[in-house]
Amino acid sequence: VCINTAGEKVYPEEVEEALKTHADVDDALVVGIEDEKWGQAVTAIVRPTSNTAPDEAELRKFVRGILAGYKAPKRIFFNEVAFRAPNGKADYKGAKKFVESQSA
């Protein structure tokens, strides 16, 4: 599923792979959340490698060093749940519901 943010197309897998190269990130899922300004805001759910979550601003800066700025997440949520099916496939619907519940 492609995210359309500010007229640009962002593929979640590309952002997820960039996030997972950070030493403090064990897993990541990226979804598009409806946003008045951006159309859809690139939003990440990150499972940290340890009990201490990395700094959100530092993680966004890290992604901007790898990808174009518009692909960097506008928000990053930290969670111990990976939002993956038993077969390892991403559960984007579950991830999106989680983000929407946290934003409400």
LINBELVEN-V106947 format. One record per backbone hydrogen bond with DSSP energy under -1.0 kcal/mol. NH is the residue of the N-H (numbers start at 1). CO is the residue of the C=O. E is the energy in kcal/mol with one decimal. If there is no record, write none. Layout:
((NH	CO	E) (NH	CO	E))
//
This chain:
((3	10	-3.2) (5	8	-2.6) (6	38	-3.2) (8	5	-2.2) (10	3	-2.8) (14	11	-1.1) (15	11	-1.3) (16	12	-2.9) (17	13	-2.4) (18	14	-1.7) (19	15	-2.5) (20	16	-2.4) (22	19	-1.8) (25	22	-1.8) (26	47	-2.8) (27	47	-1.6) (29	45	-2.2) (31	43	-2.9) (33	41	-2.1) (35	39	-1.9) (39	35	-2.1) (40	38	-1.5) (41	33	-3.3) (43	31	-2.6) (44	75	-2.4) (45	29	-2.9) (46	77	-3.2) (47	27	-2.9) (49	24	-1.8) (59	55	-2.2) (60	56	-2.2) (61	57	-2.2) (62	58	-2.2) (63	59	-2.1) (64	60	-2.2) (65	61	-1.2) (66	63	-1.6) (67	63	-3.2) (71	68	-1.9) (72	69	-1.2) (74	42	-3.4) (75	42	-1.0) (77	44	-3.0) (79	46	-2.4) (85	89	-3.0) (88	85	-2.7) (91	83	-3.0) (95	91	-2.2) (96	92	-2.6) (97	93	-2.3) (98	94	-2.1) (99	95	-2.3) (100	96	-2.6) (101	97	-2.2) (102	98	-1.9) (103	99	-1.8))
//
